């Protein structure tokens, strides 16, 4: 059962008839870039794509995944450590078992950081095994990073209100709803119920070109299950709660108490940087 949806009237103090629809010419088509276009209308689910991606990666070994992103180092540097096991790269891996691969060293192609092969293998096997690996040193992402947000829906609309600091445009209101349920194998306590507090969650963006670009990227993050995670709530202190996953949203329409609202001239740039850390960029 889903929680009861809140009305548009209760969200911003007006009649639901005052909702402003995005431009009809652009609202129904997906834009190749981001620009000032709106994404398609309707509820946006966060589990269809992740299920397909998991199916594609299921059964693939760490070695097969790593082959796409690394090269073998012919001679490992003698004065450099592997930051996974903290042993010298020129020595055997801390994950070694006395075999010939204990001393094999791999270099990640984009960032050039080096690790023992067995250490990278252990790193991948300890994660969600989704076909993606993230460099421990610089956080460069190889593949498509996905998260562990429980099943839910995202929606957005434009409301006739100007945020502080953005007097020349209306406001994009984003609504997130999470379905009640129990934790899966990718969560801290599989089989245990997770807790939902203050859902639906609401976020706000200025309805300008940059705000629409951010909206597009937030939709990508949502579909990759990166927006929320399960952990300890900073508000209630309760474990096994659905919480924001370091992708900060402005949740206040009026005022800026605790930096949760506007004005905030650096907010959109900071949000773009947070999304990039998760591998969500204009070119991803």
N, C-alpha and C positions, 0 to 999 in steps of 0.2 A: 504494500500500500504506500502510495505517495502522500507526503504531507499536503495539506490543503494549500492551494496556490493563493497568494495574496493578490488583492485586486490592484489594478493600476491606480485607482482613486486613492487607496491607502498609501501607495508608494510615494506620491509627490503632492498629495493634497488637492487633486483636481478631479474632474470627471474623466472617465475612461474615453470619452469622446474627444478629449483634448490631446490625445496621443497624435503625434505627427509621424506620418509614414515617410520613410526615405524615398528619394526620387524613384519613381516607378520604372523609368527607363534603365536604371542601373541596378535596382534592387534585386531583380530576378536573375542576374547573370553573374558568374564568377569572373573576376578581373584577373588577368594574367599578372599584373603588377599589383601595387597597393593603392597608390595615388589617393583620389578622393572618392573612389567607388565604395559602395556598400556590399557586404557579402550577401548571399542568398537569404531570403526570409525563412522563418520557421524554426522549430525547436532543433537544436544542435546536440546530437548525442555524443558521448565520449567513449563508447565501447565498441562500435562497429569496426573502426579501423584498427584499434589495438588488438582486437581478437584476430583479425586477418594477419596482422604483423606477427603475432605470437605463433600462429599456425605456420607461417613461412619460416620462422627461425627455429621452430621446435625440431629437436633431433640433430641440429647442426652442432658439431663439436666446437670448442673454443679455438682449436687449431685452424679449423676451416674459416671461422670468422676472422681471426687475426691475420690470416694470409692476405686478406683484402687491404690491410692497413699498415703492414710492416715490411721491413727488409731485414735480412740477417746481417749482423755485424761481423765482419771477418776477424777483426782484432779488437777486443773490448779494451777501453781505456783502463789503465791500471790504477789511476788515482780518482776514480769516480764510483760512487755508491749507487746501488739500486734502491730507490726510495720506497720500494714495497717491502723488501726483506732486510734492507740496511746492510747487506753484505756488499763487498766490492764486486763490481761487474766482472772483474777478471777472475773472481773466485766462484765457487759453486753457489747456486741459488739456495736461499734459506728454505725453499720448498723442495729441494733436491732429495732424491732417494738413492743416490749413489750410481745413477745411470749416466749414459753419454749425453743426455740433454741438460744435465745440471748446469753446464757452463755455456749453453747457447744463449746469446744475447740478441735481442731484437730492437730495432729503431722504428719508432712511429714516424710515418711519412710526413705529415704536415708540420708537427712541432719539433721533430728530431730528438725527442727525449728517448733514452735507452733504458731497457729493463731486461731482466732475465726472462727467457721464454716461459719458464715454469711459474714465475711470479705473475706475468700477465695472464697466463692460463688460469691460475688460482683466483685472480681478481675477477675475471669474467665469470668463472663458475660460481663465485660467491654472490653474484648479482642476479638480476631478473632474467638473464640469458635471452635478451631480446634482440640480439644482433648488433648491439651498440656497445662501445667501450669508451671510457673517458680517461684521458691522461691524468694520473694522480698529481702530477707536478703543476701543470698549467691549465687543466680542466678542458683542454681541447677535446671536442666530441667527434668520434668516428662512428659513422652510421647515424641512425635516428634515435635519439634518446626518448624513452617513454617512462611514465611515472606509474603511480599506484593509486591514483584517485578512484574512489568507488564510482559505480555507475551513476550517471546523472544526466541532466539536461541543462543547456545554456540557451538563453534567449536575449535579444536586445531590442531596444526601441529608441526613438528620438522623442524627447519631451520638450515642451515649450518653456525652457528655463535656461538662463545664462549662468554659468559657474563664475564665481569670483575670479577675476583675472582674465576672463574670456567673455567680455561683454558683447562681442559681435557675432556670437553663434549660439545655437541651442545646445542641448546636452544629450549625449548618448548614455542611456541607462542599460546596464548589463545585469541580468538576473541568472543566478546559478541555483539549481536545485539538485540535491543529492538524494538518491533512493536509500531508504533504510535497509540494513542488511547485516551480514556478518563478514568478518575479514577472510580474505582469500590467502592462497599460499605465498603471495608476494608481500603480505602485511606482517606486522610484528607478532600477532597472535591469531594464527589461522583458526577459523571456527568460532571465534569470540565476537560478540556483537560490537560494532563501533557506535560512537555517540555523535549525534548531530546537534549542534548548538547554533541558534540564530540563523537557521535556514528558512526560507531562501536568503542567500547572500546577495547584496546589491553593490554594484560598483558604478562609478561615473567617469566619463571622459568628455572633453569638449568636442562638439560636432564640427570639427574643422579637418583639414587635410591630414594633419599629423595624428589627430585623434582617431580618424578612420583607419589610418595605417596601423596604429596600435591595436585597434579592434580586430583587424584581420589577423594579426599575430597572436592575439589572445585566443582567437578561435583555433588557431593551429595548436597552441599550447593545451587548450581544453581537449581537443581531439586526441592528443598524445598523453592525456591523463596526467598533466604536469601541474595543473592549477591548485589542486589540494592534495594533501597526503594524510596519513593517519599517524598521530603522535600525541604529545601532551599539549593540551590547550593552554595558551598563555593567559586566557581570560578566566577559565574555571579551575585550572590546575589538574584537570582530569585526564588520565591516560586513555589511549584508544579513542581519541576524538578526531574528527575530521577537521583539519586546520589548513590555513593558507600555506602554500609551499614556496615561500620566498619569491612570489610574484605579487608584489604589493598593489592593492587596489585602494582607490579613494572611495570610502564608504559613506561619506557625509555629503549630502546635497547642499546643506546650509552650514556655514562656519567651517572652522579648521581646528577642532579640538583634538589634541594629541597627534597632529599632522595627518589626520584621516580625511581631510577635505581640502578645499581650495581657499585662497590662492596658493600655488606652489609652482613657480616658473620652471623648476628643474624636473618636475614629476615625470613628464612624458619621456624625456631623455633617460632618466634613471630607470624607468620601466622597460625601455628598449634594451638597456644594458642588462637588466635582470633576465629578460627573455633570452638574450644572446648567451648568457651563462648556461641556460638550459638547451642551447642549440637551436633556438627559434629565432631566425633572422629572415631578412627579405629574400635571401638566396636559398634558404633551407626548404 
